[in-house]
Amino acid sequence: MEPITAPNLKLITKDHENKWVALSPDYKKLLAVGDTLADVLKAAKSYTEKAVIKVLPNLGYAPYLYNPTE
């Protein structure tokens, strides 16, 4: 398993605070934004691999490793 790299925070703005976001595995593309984890997973379901993050106030983040095979 490869180590997780820090996401490109330039993609995450104040508009994303308190929301969930899905990013491409290389953290270079924003795939989906939603109020709940379920919303983001549904919106980004066509992407097999993704990094899902809960954006905290002051642009902090909490990563969630999503693996549909588990």
LUMLUMDREN-2810 file (N, C-alpha, C; in Angstrom, 1 decimal):
<atoms>
<atom><aa>M</aa><ch>A</ch><at>N</at><xx>0.8</xx><yy>-1.2</yy><zz>0.0</zz></atom>
<atom><aa>M</aa><ch>A</ch><at>CA</at><xx>0.0</xx><yy>0.0</yy><zz>0.0</zz></atom>
<atom><aa>M</aa><ch>A</ch><at>C</at><xx>0.9</xx><yy>1.2</yy><zz>0.0</zz></atom>
<atom><aa>E</aa><ch>A</ch><at>N</at><xx>0.6</xx><yy>2.2</yy><zz>-0.9</zz></atom>
<atom><aa>E</aa><ch>A</ch><at>CA</at><xx>1.4</xx><yy>3.4</yy><zz>-1.0</zz></atom>
<atom><aa>E</aa><ch>A</ch><at>C</at><xx>0.9</xx><yy>4.4</yy><zz>0.1</zz></atom>
<atom><aa>P</aa><ch>A</ch><at>N</at><xx>1.8</xx><yy>5.2</yy><zz>0.6</zz></atom>
<atom><aa>P</aa><ch>A</ch><at>CA</at><xx>1.4</xx><yy>6.2</yy><zz>1.6</zz></atom>
<atom><aa>P</aa><ch>A</ch><at>C</at><xx>0.5</xx><yy>7.3</yy><zz>1.0</zz></atom>
<atom><aa>I</aa><ch>A</ch><at>N</at><xx>-0.4</xx><yy>7.8</yy><zz>1.8</zz></atom>
<atom><aa>I</aa><ch>A</ch><at>CA</at><xx>-1.3</xx><yy>8.8</yy><zz>1.3</zz></atom>
<atom><aa>I</aa><ch>A</ch><at>C</at><xx>-0.6</xx><yy>10.2</yy><zz>1.3</zz></atom>
<atom><aa>T</aa><ch>A</ch><at>N</at><xx>-0.7</xx><yy>10.9</yy><zz>0.2</zz></atom>
<atom><aa>T</aa><ch>A</ch><at>CA</at><xx>-0.1</xx><yy>12.2</yy><zz>0.1</zz></atom>
<atom><aa>T</aa><ch>A</ch><at>C</at><xx>-1.1</xx><yy>13.2</yy><zz>0.5</zz></atom>
<atom><aa>A</aa><ch>A</ch><at>N</at><xx>-0.7</xx><yy>14.4</yy><zz>0.9</zz></atom>
<atom><aa>A</aa><ch>A</ch><at>CA</at><xx>-1.6</xx><yy>15.4</yy><zz>1.3</zz></atom>
<atom><aa>A</aa><ch>A</ch><at>C</at><xx>-2.3</xx><yy>16.0</yy><zz>0.0</zz></atom>
<atom><aa>P</aa><ch>A</ch><at>N</at><xx>-3.6</xx><yy>16.2</yy><zz>0.2</zz></atom>
<atom><aa>P</aa><ch>A</ch><at>CA</at><xx>-4.3</xx><yy>16.7</yy><zz>-1.0</zz></atom>
<atom><aa>P</aa><ch>A</ch><at>C</at><xx>-3.9</xx><yy>18.1</yy><zz>-1.4</zz></atom>
<atom><aa>N</aa><ch>A</ch><at>N</at><xx>-4.2</xx><yy>18.4</yy><zz>-2.6</zz></atom>
<atom><aa>N</aa><ch>A</ch><at>CA</at><xx>-3.9</xx><yy>19.8</yy><zz>-3.1</zz></atom>
<atom><aa>N</aa><ch>A</ch><at>C</at><xx>-5.0</xx><yy>20.7</yy><zz>-2.6</zz></atom>
<atom><aa>L</aa><ch>A</ch><at>N</at><xx>-4.7</xx><yy>21.4</yy><zz>-1.5</zz></atom>
<atom><aa>L</aa><ch>A</ch><at>CA</at><xx>-5.7</xx><yy>22.2</yy><zz>-0.9</zz></atom>
<atom><aa>L</aa><ch>A</ch><at>C</at><xx>-6.2</xx><yy>23.4</yy><zz>-1.7</zz></atom>
<atom><aa>K</aa><ch>A</ch><at>N</at><xx>-5.5</xx><yy>23.7</yy><zz>-2.8</zz></atom>
<atom><aa>K</aa><ch>A</ch><at>CA</at><xx>-6.0</xx><yy>24.7</yy><zz>-3.7</zz></atom>
<atom><aa>K</aa><ch>A</ch><at>C</at><xx>-7.3</xx><yy>24.4</yy><zz>-4.3</zz></atom>
<atom><aa>L</aa><ch>A</ch><at>N</at><xx>-7.6</xx><yy>23.1</yy><zz>-4.4</zz></atom>
<atom><aa>L</aa><ch>A</ch><at>CA</at><xx>-8.9</xx><yy>22.7</yy><zz>-4.9</zz></atom>
<atom><aa>L</aa><ch>A</ch><at>C</at><xx>-10.1</xx><yy>22.9</yy><zz>-3.9</zz></atom>
<atom><aa>I</aa><ch>A</ch><at>N</at><xx>-9.7</xx><yy>22.9</yy><zz>-2.6</zz></atom>
<atom><aa>I</aa><ch>A</ch><at>CA</at><xx>-10.7</xx><yy>23.0</yy><zz>-1.5</zz></atom>
<atom><aa>I</aa><ch>A</ch><at>C</at><xx>-10.8</xx><yy>24.5</yy><zz>-1.1</zz></atom>
<atom><aa>T</aa><ch>A</ch><at>N</at><xx>-12.0</xx><yy>25.0</yy><zz>-1.2</zz></atom>
<atom><aa>T</aa><ch>A</ch><at>CA</at><xx>-12.2</xx><yy>26.4</yy><zz>-0.8</zz></atom>
<atom><aa>T</aa><ch>A</ch><at>C</at><xx>-13.1</xx><yy>26.6</yy><zz>0.4</zz></atom>
<atom><aa>K</aa><ch>A</ch><at>N</at><xx>-13.3</xx><yy>27.8</yy><zz>0.8</zz></atom>
<atom><aa>K</aa><ch>A</ch><at>CA</at><xx>-14.3</xx><yy>28.1</yy><zz>1.9</zz></atom>
<atom><aa>K</aa><ch>A</ch><at>C</at><xx>-15.7</xx><yy>27.5</yy><zz>1.6</zz></atom>
<atom><aa>D</aa><ch>A</ch><at>N</at><xx>-16.0</xx><yy>27.5</yy><zz>0.4</zz></atom>
<atom><aa>D</aa><ch>A</ch><at>CA</at><xx>-17.3</xx><yy>26.9</yy><zz>0.0</zz></atom>
<atom><aa>D</aa><ch>A</ch><at>C</at><xx>-17.5</xx><yy>25.5</yy><zz>0.3</zz></atom>
<atom><aa>H</aa><ch>A</ch><at>N</at><xx>-16.4</xx><yy>24.8</yy><zz>0.5</zz></atom>
<atom><aa>H</aa><ch>A</ch><at>CA</at><xx>-16.4</xx><yy>23.3</yy><zz>0.8</zz></atom>
<atom><aa>H</aa><ch>A</ch><at>C</at><xx>-16.4</xx><yy>23.0</yy><zz>2.3</zz></atom>
<atom><aa>E</aa><ch>A</ch><at>N</at><xx>-16.3</xx><yy>24.0</yy><zz>3.2</zz></atom>
<atom><aa>E</aa><ch>A</ch><at>CA</at><xx>-16.2</xx><yy>23.8</yy><zz>4.6</zz></atom>
<atom><aa>E</aa><ch>A</ch><at>C</at><xx>-17.5</xx><yy>23.1</yy><zz>5.1</zz></atom>
<atom><aa>N</aa><ch>A</ch><at>N</at><xx>-17.3</xx><yy>22.1</yy><zz>6.0</zz></atom>
<atom><aa>N</aa><ch>A</ch><at>CA</at><xx>-18.4</xx><yy>21.3</yy><zz>6.5</zz></atom>
<atom><aa>N</aa><ch>A</ch><at>C</at><xx>-19.1</xx><yy>20.4</yy><zz>5.5</zz></atom>
<atom><aa>K</aa><ch>A</ch><at>N</at><xx>-18.4</xx><yy>20.2</yy><zz>4.4</zz></atom>
<atom><aa>K</aa><ch>A</ch><at>CA</at><xx>-18.9</xx><yy>19.3</yy><zz>3.3</zz></atom>
<atom><aa>K</aa><ch>A</ch><at>C</at><xx>-18.0</xx><yy>18.1</yy><zz>3.1</zz></atom>
<atom><aa>W</aa><ch>A</ch><at>N</at><xx>-18.4</xx><yy>17.2</yy><zz>2.4</zz></atom>
<atom><aa>W</aa><ch>A</ch><at>CA</at><xx>-17.6</xx><yy>16.1</yy><zz>1.9</zz></atom>
<atom><aa>W</aa><ch>A</ch><at>C</at><xx>-17.2</xx><yy>16.3</yy><zz>0.5</zz></atom>
<atom><aa>V</aa><ch>A</ch><at>N</at><xx>-15.9</xx><yy>16.0</yy><zz>0.2</zz></atom>
<atom><aa>V</aa><ch>A</ch><at>CA</at><xx>-15.4</xx><yy>16.1</yy><zz>-1.2</zz></atom>
<atom><aa>V</aa><ch>A</ch><at>C</at><xx>-14.8</xx><yy>14.8</yy><zz>-1.6</zz></atom>
<atom><aa>A</aa><ch>A</ch><at>N</at><xx>-14.9</xx><yy>14.5</yy><zz>-2.9</zz></atom>
<atom><aa>A</aa><ch>A</ch><at>CA</at><xx>-14.2</xx><yy>13.3</yy><zz>-3.5</zz></atom>
<atom><aa>A</aa><ch>A</ch><at>C</at><xx>-13.1</xx><yy>13.9</yy><zz>-4.5</zz></atom>
<atom><aa>L</aa><ch>A</ch><at>N</at><xx>-11.9</xx><yy>13.4</yy><zz>-4.3</zz></atom>
<atom><aa>L</aa><ch>A</ch><at>CA</at><xx>-10.8</xx><yy>13.9</yy><zz>-5.2</zz></atom>
<atom><aa>L</aa><ch>A</ch><at>C</at><xx>-10.3</xx><yy>12.7</yy><zz>-6.0</zz></atom>
<atom><aa>S</aa><ch>A</ch><at>N</at><xx>-9.7</xx><yy>13.0</yy><zz>-7.1</zz></atom>
<atom><aa>S</aa><ch>A</ch><at>CA</at><xx>-9.0</xx><yy>11.9</yy><zz>-7.9</zz></atom>
<atom><aa>S</aa><ch>A</ch><at>C</at><xx>-7.9</xx><yy>11.3</yy><zz>-7.0</zz></atom>
<atom><aa>P</aa><ch>A</ch><at>N</at><xx>-7.4</xx><yy>10.1</yy><zz>-7.2</zz></atom>
<atom><aa>P</aa><ch>A</ch><at>CA</at><xx>-6.4</xx><yy>9.5</yy><zz>-6.4</zz></atom>
<atom><aa>P</aa><ch>A</ch><at>C</at><xx>-5.1</xx><yy>10.3</yy><zz>-6.3</zz></atom>
<atom><aa>D</aa><ch>A</ch><at>N</at><xx>-4.8</xx><yy>11.1</yy><zz>-7.4</zz></atom>
<atom><aa>D</aa><ch>A</ch><at>CA</at><xx>-3.6</xx><yy>11.9</yy><zz>-7.3</zz></atom>
<atom><aa>D</aa><ch>A</ch><at>C</at><xx>-3.9</xx><yy>13.3</yy><zz>-6.8</zz></atom>
<atom><aa>Y</aa><ch>A</ch><at>N</at><xx>-5.1</xx><yy>13.5</yy><zz>-6.3</zz></atom>
<atom><aa>Y</aa><ch>A</ch><at>CA</at><xx>-5.5</xx><yy>14.8</yy><zz>-5.6</zz></atom>
<atom><aa>Y</aa><ch>A</ch><at>C</at><xx>-5.4</xx><yy>16.0</yy><zz>-6.6</zz></atom>
<atom><aa>K</aa><ch>A</ch><at>N</at><xx>-5.5</xx><yy>15.8</yy><zz>-7.9</zz></atom>
<atom><aa>K</aa><ch>A</ch><at>CA</at><xx>-5.4</xx><yy>16.9</yy><zz>-8.8</zz></atom>
<atom><aa>K</aa><ch>A</ch><at>C</at><xx>-6.8</xx><yy>17.4</yy><zz>-9.4</zz></atom>
<atom><aa>K</aa><ch>A</ch><at>N</at><xx>-7.8</xx><yy>16.6</yy><zz>-9.1</zz></atom>
<atom><aa>K</aa><ch>A</ch><at>CA</at><xx>-9.1</xx><yy>16.9</yy><zz>-9.7</zz></atom>
<atom><aa>K</aa><ch>A</ch><at>C</at><xx>-10.2</xx><yy>16.7</yy><zz>-8.6</zz></atom>
<atom><aa>L</aa><ch>A</ch><at>N</at><xx>-11.1</xx><yy>17.7</yy><zz>-8.5</zz></atom>
<atom><aa>L</aa><ch>A</ch><at>CA</at><xx>-12.3</xx><yy>17.6</yy><zz>-7.6</zz></atom>
<atom><aa>L</aa><ch>A</ch><at>C</at><xx>-13.4</xx><yy>16.8</yy><zz>-8.4</zz></atom>
<atom><aa>L</aa><ch>A</ch><at>N</at><xx>-13.8</xx><yy>15.7</yy><zz>-7.8</zz></atom>
<atom><aa>L</aa><ch>A</ch><at>CA</at><xx>-14.8</xx><yy>14.8</yy><zz>-8.5</zz></atom>
<atom><aa>L</aa><ch>A</ch><at>C</at><xx>-16.2</xx><yy>15.1</yy><zz>-8.1</zz></atom>
<atom><aa>A</aa><ch>A</ch><at>N</at><xx>-16.4</xx><yy>15.4</yy><zz>-6.8</zz></atom>
<atom><aa>A</aa><ch>A</ch><at>CA</at><xx>-17.8</xx><yy>15.6</yy><zz>-6.3</zz></atom>
<atom><aa>A</aa><ch>A</ch><at>C</at><xx>-17.7</xx><yy>16.3</yy><zz>-4.9</zz></atom>
<atom><aa>V</aa><ch>A</ch><at>N</at><xx>-18.8</xx><yy>17.0</yy><zz>-4.7</zz></atom>
<atom><aa>V</aa><ch>A</ch><at>CA</at><xx>-19.0</xx><yy>17.7</yy><zz>-3.4</zz></atom>
<atom><aa>V</aa><ch>A</ch><at>C</at><xx>-20.4</xx><yy>17.4</yy><zz>-2.9</zz></atom>
<atom><aa>G</aa><ch>A</ch><at>N</at><xx>-20.5</xx><yy>17.2</yy><zz>-1.6</zz></atom>
<atom><aa>G</aa><ch>A</ch><at>CA</at><xx>-21.9</xx><yy>17.0</yy><zz>-1.0</zz></atom>
<atom><aa>G</aa><ch>A</ch><at>C</at><xx>-21.9</xx><yy>17.2</yy><zz>0.5</zz></atom>
<atom><aa>D</aa><ch>A</ch><at>N</at><xx>-23.1</xx><yy>17.3</yy><zz>1.0</zz></atom>
<atom><aa>D</aa><ch>A</ch><at>CA</at><xx>-23.3</xx><yy>17.5</yy><zz>2.4</zz></atom>
<atom><aa>D</aa><ch>A</ch><at>C</at><xx>-23.1</xx><yy>16.3</yy><zz>3.2</zz></atom>
<atom><aa>T</aa><ch>A</ch><at>N</at><xx>-23.3</xx><yy>15.1</yy><zz>2.6</zz></atom>
<atom><aa>T</aa><ch>A</ch><at>CA</at><xx>-23.1</xx><yy>13.9</yy><zz>3.4</zz></atom>
<atom><aa>T</aa><ch>A</ch><at>C</at><xx>-22.1</xx><yy>13.0</yy><zz>2.6</zz></atom>
<atom><aa>L</aa><ch>A</ch><at>N</at><xx>-21.5</xx><yy>12.0</yy><zz>3.3</zz></atom>
<atom><aa>L</aa><ch>A</ch><at>CA</at><xx>-20.6</xx><yy>11.0</yy><zz>2.7</zz></atom>
<atom><aa>L</aa><ch>A</ch><at>C</at><xx>-21.4</xx><yy>10.3</yy><zz>1.6</zz></atom>
<atom><aa>A</aa><ch>A</ch><at>N</at><xx>-22.7</xx><yy>9.9</yy><zz>1.9</zz></atom>
<atom><aa>A</aa><ch>A</ch><at>CA</at><xx>-23.5</xx><yy>9.1</yy><zz>0.9</zz></atom>
<atom><aa>A</aa><ch>A</ch><at>C</at><xx>-23.7</xx><yy>10.0</yy><zz>-0.3</zz></atom>
<atom><aa>D</aa><ch>A</ch><at>N</at><xx>-23.9</xx><yy>11.3</yy><zz>-0.2</zz></atom>
<atom><aa>D</aa><ch>A</ch><at>CA</at><xx>-24.1</xx><yy>12.1</yy><zz>-1.4</zz></atom>
<atom><aa>D</aa><ch>A</ch><at>C</at><xx>-22.9</xx><yy>12.1</yy><zz>-2.3</zz></atom>
<atom><aa>V</aa><ch>A</ch><at>N</at><xx>-21.7</xx><yy>12.2</yy><zz>-1.7</zz></atom>
<atom><aa>V</aa><ch>A</ch><at>CA</at><xx>-20.5</xx><yy>12.3</yy><zz>-2.4</zz></atom>
<atom><aa>V</aa><ch>A</ch><at>C</at><xx>-20.2</xx><yy>10.9</yy><zz>-3.1</zz></atom>
<atom><aa>L</aa><ch>A</ch><at>N</at><xx>-20.4</xx><yy>9.9</yy><zz>-2.4</zz></atom>
<atom><aa>L</aa><ch>A</ch><at>CA</at><xx>-20.1</xx><yy>8.5</yy><zz>-3.0</zz></atom>
<atom><aa>L</aa><ch>A</ch><at>C</at><xx>-21.1</xx><yy>8.3</yy><zz>-4.1</zz></atom>
<atom><aa>K</aa><ch>A</ch><at>N</at><xx>-22.3</xx><yy>8.7</yy><zz>-4.0</zz></atom>
<atom><aa>K</aa><ch>A</ch><at>CA</at><xx>-23.3</xx><yy>8.5</yy><zz>-5.1</zz></atom>
<atom><aa>K</aa><ch>A</ch><at>C</at><xx>-22.9</xx><yy>9.4</yy><zz>-6.3</zz></atom>
<atom><aa>A</aa><ch>A</ch><at>N</at><xx>-22.5</xx><yy>10.6</yy><zz>-6.1</zz></atom>
<atom><aa>A</aa><ch>A</ch><at>CA</at><xx>-22.1</xx><yy>11.5</yy><zz>-7.2</zz></atom>
<atom><aa>A</aa><ch>A</ch><at>C</at><xx>-20.8</xx><yy>11.1</yy><zz>-7.9</zz></atom>
<atom><aa>A</aa><ch>A</ch><at>N</at><xx>-20.0</xx><yy>10.4</yy><zz>-7.1</zz></atom>
<atom><aa>A</aa><ch>A</ch><at>CA</at><xx>-18.7</xx><yy>10.0</yy><zz>-7.7</zz></atom>
<atom><aa>A</aa><ch>A</ch><at>C</at><xx>-18.6</xx><yy>8.5</yy><zz>-8.0</zz></atom>
<atom><aa>K</aa><ch>A</ch><at>N</at><xx>-19.8</xx><yy>7.9</yy><zz>-8.1</zz></atom>
<atom><aa>K</aa><ch>A</ch><at>CA</at><xx>-19.8</xx><yy>6.4</yy><zz>-8.2</zz></atom>
<atom><aa>K</aa><ch>A</ch><at>C</at><xx>-19.2</xx><yy>5.9</yy><zz>-9.5</zz></atom>
<atom><aa>S</aa><ch>A</ch><at>N</at><xx>-19.1</xx><yy>6.8</yy><zz>-10.5</zz></atom>
<atom><aa>S</aa><ch>A</ch><at>CA</at><xx>-18.5</xx><yy>6.4</yy><zz>-11.8</zz></atom>
<atom><aa>S</aa><ch>A</ch><at>C</at><xx>-17.0</xx><yy>6.3</yy><zz>-11.7</zz></atom>
<atom><aa>Y</aa><ch>A</ch><at>N</at><xx>-16.4</xx><yy>6.9</yy><zz>-10.7</zz></atom>
<atom><aa>Y</aa><ch>A</ch><at>CA</at><xx>-15.0</xx><yy>6.8</yy><zz>-10.5</zz></atom>
<atom><aa>Y</aa><ch>A</ch><at>C</at><xx>-14.6</xx><yy>5.7</yy><zz>-9.5</zz></atom>
<atom><aa>T</aa><ch>A</ch><at>N</at><xx>-13.9</xx><yy>4.7</yy><zz>-10.1</zz></atom>
<atom><aa>T</aa><ch>A</ch><at>CA</at><xx>-13.6</xx><yy>3.5</yy><zz>-9.2</zz></atom>
<atom><aa>T</aa><ch>A</ch><at>C</at><xx>-12.7</xx><yy>3.9</yy><zz>-8.1</zz></atom>
<atom><aa>E</aa><ch>A</ch><at>N</at><xx>-11.7</xx><yy>4.7</yy><zz>-8.3</zz></atom>
<atom><aa>E</aa><ch>A</ch><at>CA</at><xx>-10.8</xx><yy>5.1</yy><zz>-7.2</zz></atom>
<atom><aa>E</aa><ch>A</ch><at>C</at><xx>-11.0</xx><yy>6.6</yy><zz>-7.0</zz></atom>
<atom><aa>K</aa><ch>A</ch><at>N</at><xx>-11.0</xx><yy>6.9</yy><zz>-5.7</zz></atom>
<atom><aa>K</aa><ch>A</ch><at>CA</at><xx>-11.2</xx><yy>8.3</yy><zz>-5.2</zz></atom>
<atom><aa>K</aa><ch>A</ch><at>C</at><xx>-10.7</xx><yy>8.4</yy><zz>-3.8</zz></atom>
<atom><aa>A</aa><ch>A</ch><at>N</at><xx>-10.3</xx><yy>9.6</yy><zz>-3.5</zz></atom>
<atom><aa>A</aa><ch>A</ch><at>CA</at><xx>-10.0</xx><yy>10.0</yy><zz>-2.1</zz></atom>
<atom><aa>A</aa><ch>A</ch><at>C</at><xx>-11.2</xx><yy>10.8</yy><zz>-1.6</zz></atom>
<atom><aa>V</aa><ch>A</ch><at>N</at><xx>-11.8</xx><yy>10.4</yy><zz>-0.5</zz></atom>
<atom><aa>V</aa><ch>A</ch><at>CA</at><xx>-12.9</xx><yy>11.2</yy><zz>0.1</zz></atom>
<atom><aa>V</aa><ch>A</ch><at>C</at><xx>-12.5</xx><yy>11.8</yy><zz>1.4</zz></atom>
<atom><aa>I</aa><ch>A</ch><at>N</at><xx>-12.9</xx><yy>13.1</yy><zz>1.5</zz></atom>
<atom><aa>I</aa><ch>A</ch><at>CA</at><xx>-12.4</xx><yy>13.9</yy><zz>2.6</zz></atom>
<atom><aa>I</aa><ch>A</ch><at>C</at><xx>-13.6</xx><yy>14.8</yy><zz>3.1</zz></atom>
<atom><aa>K</aa><ch>A</ch><at>N</at><xx>-13.6</xx><yy>14.8</yy><zz>4.5</zz></atom>
<atom><aa>K</aa><ch>A</ch><at>CA</at><xx>-14.6</xx><yy>15.7</yy><zz>5.1</zz></atom>
<atom><aa>K</aa><ch>A</ch><at>C</at><xx>-13.8</xx><yy>17.0</yy><zz>5.4</zz></atom>
<atom><aa>V</aa><ch>A</ch><at>N</at><xx>-14.3</xx><yy>18.1</yy><zz>4.8</zz></atom>
<atom><aa>V</aa><ch>A</ch><at>CA</at><xx>-13.6</xx><yy>19.4</yy><zz>5.0</zz></atom>
<atom><aa>V</aa><ch>A</ch><at>C</at><xx>-14.1</xx><yy>20.1</yy><zz>6.3</zz></atom>
<atom><aa>L</aa><ch>A</ch><at>N</at><xx>-13.2</xx><yy>20.3</yy><zz>7.2</zz></atom>
<atom><aa>L</aa><ch>A</ch><at>CA</at><xx>-13.5</xx><yy>20.9</yy><zz>8.5</zz></atom>
<atom><aa>L</aa><ch>A</ch><at>C</at><xx>-13.4</xx><yy>22.4</yy><zz>8.4</zz></atom>
<atom><aa>P</aa><ch>A</ch><at>N</at><xx>-13.9</xx><yy>23.1</yy><zz>9.4</zz></atom>
<atom><aa>P</aa><ch>A</ch><at>CA</at><xx>-13.8</xx><yy>24.5</yy><zz>9.4</zz></atom>
<atom><aa>P</aa><ch>A</ch><at>C</at><xx>-12.3</xx><yy>24.9</yy><zz>9.4</zz></atom>
<atom><aa>N</aa><ch>A</ch><at>N</at><xx>-12.1</xx><yy>26.1</yy><zz>8.9</zz></atom>
<atom><aa>N</aa><ch>A</ch><at>CA</at><xx>-10.7</xx><yy>26.6</yy><zz>8.7</zz></atom>
<atom><aa>N</aa><ch>A</ch><at>C</at><xx>-9.9</xx><yy>25.8</yy><zz>7.7</zz></atom>
<atom><aa>L</aa><ch>A</ch><at>N</at><xx>-10.6</xx><yy>25.1</yy><zz>6.8</zz></atom>
<atom><aa>L</aa><ch>A</ch><at>CA</at><xx>-10.0</xx><yy>24.3</yy><zz>5.8</zz></atom>
<atom><aa>L</aa><ch>A</ch><at>C</at><xx>-9.1</xx><yy>23.2</yy><zz>6.3</zz></atom>
<atom><aa>G</aa><ch>A</ch><at>N</at><xx>-9.4</xx><yy>22.6</yy><zz>7.4</zz></atom>
<atom><aa>G</aa><ch>A</ch><at>CA</at><xx>-8.8</xx><yy>21.4</yy><zz>7.9</zz></atom>
<atom><aa>G</aa><ch>A</ch><at>C</at><xx>-9.5</xx><yy>20.2</yy><zz>7.2</zz></atom>
<atom><aa>Y</aa><ch>A</ch><at>N</at><xx>-9.0</xx><yy>19.0</yy><zz>7.3</zz></atom>
<atom><aa>Y</aa><ch>A</ch><at>CA</at><xx>-9.7</xx><yy>17.9</yy><zz>6.6</zz></atom>
<atom><aa>Y</aa><ch>A</ch><at>C</at><xx>-9.4</xx><yy>16.6</yy><zz>7.4</zz></atom>
<atom><aa>A</aa><ch>A</ch><at>N</at><xx>-10.3</xx><yy>15.7</yy><zz>7.2</zz></atom>
<atom><aa>A</aa><ch>A</ch><at>CA</at><xx>-10.2</xx><yy>14.4</yy><zz>7.8</zz></atom>
<atom><aa>A</aa><ch>A</ch><at>C</at><xx>-10.4</xx><yy>13.4</yy><zz>6.6</zz></atom>
<atom><aa>P</aa><ch>A</ch><at>N</at><xx>-9.4</xx><yy>12.6</yy><zz>6.3</zz></atom>
<atom><aa>P</aa><ch>A</ch><at>CA</at><xx>-9.5</xx><yy>11.7</yy><zz>5.1</zz></atom>
<atom><aa>P</aa><ch>A</ch><at>C</at><xx>-10.3</xx><yy>10.5</yy><zz>5.5</zz></atom>
<atom><aa>Y</aa><ch>A</ch><at>N</at><xx>-10.9</xx><yy>9.9</yy><zz>4.5</zz></atom>
<atom><aa>Y</aa><ch>A</ch><at>CA</at><xx>-11.6</xx><yy>8.7</yy><zz>4.6</zz></atom>
<atom><aa>Y</aa><ch>A</ch><at>C</at><xx>-11.1</xx><yy>7.8</yy><zz>3.4</zz></atom>
<atom><aa>L</aa><ch>A</ch><at>N</at><xx>-10.6</xx><yy>6.6</yy><zz>3.7</zz></atom>
<atom><aa>L</aa><ch>A</ch><at>CA</at><xx>-10.1</xx><yy>5.7</yy><zz>2.6</zz></atom>
<atom><aa>L</aa><ch>A</ch><at>C</at><xx>-11.3</xx><yy>4.9</yy><zz>2.2</zz></atom>
<atom><aa>Y</aa><ch>A</ch><at>N</at><xx>-11.7</xx><yy>5.1</yy><zz>1.0</zz></atom>
<atom><aa>Y</aa><ch>A</ch><at>CA</at><xx>-12.9</xx><yy>4.3</yy><zz>0.4</zz></atom>
<atom><aa>Y</aa><ch>A</ch><at>C</at><xx>-12.4</xx><yy>3.2</yy><zz>-0.5</zz></atom>
<atom><aa>N</aa><ch>A</ch><at>N</at><xx>-12.7</xx><yy>2.0</yy><zz>-0.1</zz></atom>
<atom><aa>N</aa><ch>A</ch><at>CA</at><xx>-12.4</xx><yy>0.9</yy><zz>-1.0</zz></atom>
<atom><aa>N</aa><ch>A</ch><at>C</at><xx>-13.6</xx><yy>0.0</yy><zz>-1.2</zz></atom>
<atom><aa>P</aa><ch>A</ch><at>N</at><xx>-14.2</xx><yy>0.1</yy><zz>-2.4</zz></atom>
<atom><aa>P</aa><ch>A</ch><at>CA</at><xx>-15.5</xx><yy>-0.6</yy><zz>-2.6</zz></atom>
<atom><aa>P</aa><ch>A</ch><at>C</at><xx>-15.4</xx><yy>-2.1</yy><zz>-2.5</zz></atom>
<atom><aa>T</aa><ch>A</ch><at>N</at><xx>-14.2</xx><yy>-2.7</yy><zz>-2.5</zz></atom>
<atom><aa>T</aa><ch>A</ch><at>CA</at><xx>-14.1</xx><yy>-4.1</yy><zz>-2.4</zz></atom>
<atom><aa>T</aa><ch>A</ch><at>C</at><xx>-14.1</xx><yy>-4.6</yy><zz>-1.0</zz></atom>
<atom><aa>E</aa><ch>A</ch><at>N</at><xx>-14.0</xx><yy>-3.8</yy><zz>0.0</zz></atom>
<atom><aa>E</aa><ch>A</ch><at>CA</at><xx>-14.0</xx><yy>-4.2</yy><zz>1.4</zz></atom>
<atom><aa>E</aa><ch>A</ch><at>C</at><xx>-15.4</xx><yy>-4.3</yy><zz>2.0</zz></atom>
</atoms>
